[in-house]
Amino acid sequence: MKKGIHPENYRMVAFKDMSNEDVFLTRSTVDTKETIEVDGVEYPLVKLEISRTSHPFYTGKSKLIDTAGRIDKFKNKYAKFKK
């Protein structure tokens, strides 16, 4: 590895999956202004939309979310190309 290109300021950071409230700790250099208390210790907090505990690939559960009729809009848009 090249010397001097990797960060030196690793610290424990809490990552929180907002879809299922799962929290896990890992070392990271990410900057954040929010904090969370885990087991009586305060850690910097990074909020995630999806993680290993909620991703369909890892959970084996498929979830279809149709916000604002996006699927219907797609079908109507491309219905004219259907033969």
CYANA upper distance limits for C-alpha pairs under 8 A (distance plus 0.5 A):
  7 PRO  CA     29 THR  CA      7.92
  9 ASN  CA     29 THR  CA      6.52
 10 TYR  CA     27 ARG  CA      6.37
 10 TYR  CA     28 SER  CA      5.65
 10 TYR  CA     29 THR  CA      5.44
 11 ARG  CA     27 ARG  CA      5.59
 11 ARG  CA     28 SER  CA      6.11
 11 ARG  CA     29 THR  CA      6.97
 12 MET  CA     25 LEU  CA      6.96
 12 MET  CA     26 THR  CA      5.96
 12 MET  CA     27 ARG  CA      4.87
 12 MET  CA     28 SER  CA      6.80
 12 MET  CA     43 TYR  CA      7.35
 12 MET  CA     44 PRO  CA      8.25
 13 VAL  CA     25 LEU  CA      6.11
 13 VAL  CA     26 THR  CA      6.10
 13 VAL  CA     27 ARG  CA      6.33
 13 VAL  CA     28 SER  CA      6.57
 13 VAL  CA     43 TYR  CA      6.12
 13 VAL  CA     44 PRO  CA      5.69
 13 VAL  CA     45 LEU  CA      6.74
 13 VAL  CA     46 VAL  CA      7.99
 14 ALA  CA     23 VAL  CA      6.97
 14 ALA  CA     24 PHE  CA      6.16
 14 ALA  CA     25 LEU  CA      5.02
 14 ALA  CA     26 THR  CA      7.15
 14 ALA  CA     36 ILE  CA      7.82
 14 ALA  CA     43 TYR  CA      6.44
 14 ALA  CA     44 PRO  CA      6.52
 14 ALA  CA     45 LEU  CA      5.46
 14 ALA  CA     46 VAL  CA      6.80
 15 PHE  CA     23 VAL  CA      6.11
 15 PHE  CA     24 PHE  CA      5.95
 15 PHE  CA     25 LEU  CA      6.75
 15 PHE  CA     26 THR  CA      8.31
 15 PHE  CA     45 LEU  CA      6.36
 15 PHE  CA     46 VAL  CA      5.30
 15 PHE  CA     47 LYS  CA      6.40
 15 PHE  CA     48 LEU  CA      7.30
 16 LYS  CA     21 GLU  CA      6.73
 16 LYS  CA     22 ASP  CA      6.16
 16 LYS  CA     23 VAL  CA      4.89
 16 LYS  CA     24 PHE  CA      7.14
 16 LYS  CA     45 LEU  CA      7.67
 16 LYS  CA     46 VAL  CA      6.76
 16 LYS  CA     47 LYS  CA      5.45
 16 LYS  CA     48 LEU  CA      6.29
 17 ASP  CA     21 GLU  CA      5.79
 17 ASP  CA     22 ASP  CA      5.72
 17 ASP  CA     23 VAL  CA      6.92
 17 ASP  CA     47 LYS  CA      6.69
 17 ASP  CA     48 LEU  CA      5.28
 17 ASP  CA     49 GLU  CA      6.37
 17 ASP  CA     50 ILE  CA      6.30
 17 ASP  CA     51 SER  CA      6.49
 17 ASP  CA     53 THR  CA      8.48
 17 ASP  CA     54 SER  CA      8.32
 18 MET  CA     22 ASP  CA      7.92
 18 MET  CA     47 LYS  CA      6.98
 18 MET  CA     48 LEU  CA      6.45
 18 MET  CA     49 GLU  CA      6.13
 18 MET  CA     50 ILE  CA      7.79
 19 SER  CA     49 GLU  CA      6.86
 19 SER  CA     50 ILE  CA      7.25
 19 SER  CA     54 SER  CA      7.62
 20 ASN  CA     53 THR  CA      8.38
 20 ASN  CA     54 SER  CA      7.45
 22 ASP  CA     53 THR  CA      7.81
 32 THR  CA     44 PRO  CA      6.80
 32 THR  CA     45 LEU  CA      7.04
 32 THR  CA     46 VAL  CA      7.20
 33 LYS  CA     44 PRO  CA      7.63
 33 LYS  CA     45 LEU  CA      8.10
 34 GLU  CA     44 PRO  CA      6.42
 34 GLU  CA     45 LEU  CA      5.77
 34 GLU  CA     46 VAL  CA      7.95
 35 THR  CA     42 GLU  CA      6.98
 35 THR  CA     43 TYR  CA      5.94
 35 THR  CA     44 PRO  CA      4.81
 35 THR  CA     45 LEU  CA      5.21
 36 ILE  CA     42 GLU  CA      6.04
 36 ILE  CA     43 TYR  CA      5.98
 36 ILE  CA     44 PRO  CA      6.89
 36 ILE  CA     45 LEU  CA      6.31
 37 GLU  CA     41 VAL  CA      5.81
 37 GLU  CA     42 GLU  CA      4.73
 37 GLU  CA     43 TYR  CA      6.69
 38 VAL  CA     42 GLU  CA      6.78
 38 VAL  CA     43 TYR  CA      7.76
 50 ILE  CA     54 SER  CA      6.36
 50 ILE  CA     55 HIS  CA      6.55
 51 SER  CA     55 HIS  CA      6.31
 52 ARG  CA     58 TYR  CA      6.53
 52 ARG  CA     59 THR  CA      8.22
 53 THR  CA     58 TYR  CA      7.53
 53 THR  CA     59 THR  CA      7.18
 54 SER  CA     58 TYR  CA      7.96
 54 SER  CA     59 THR  CA      6.98
 55 HIS  CA     59 THR  CA      6.66
 56 PRO  CA     60 GLY  CA      5.84
 56 PRO  CA     61 LYS  CA      5.62
 56 PRO  CA     62 SER  CA      5.85
 56 PRO  CA     63 LYS  CA      7.67
 57 PHE  CA     61 LYS  CA      8.03
 66 ASP  CA     70 ARG  CA      6.49
 66 ASP  CA     71 ILE  CA      7.01
 69 GLY  CA     73 LYS  CA      6.69
 70 ARG  CA     74 PHE  CA      6.69
 71 ILE  CA     75 LYS  CA      6.72
 72 ASP  CA     76 ASN  CA      6.58
 73 LYS  CA     77 LYS  CA      6.53
 74 PHE  CA     78 TYR  CA      6.79
 75 LYS  CA     79 ALA  CA      6.25
 76 ASN  CA     80 LYS  CA      8.18
 78 TYR  CA     82 LYS  CA      7.55
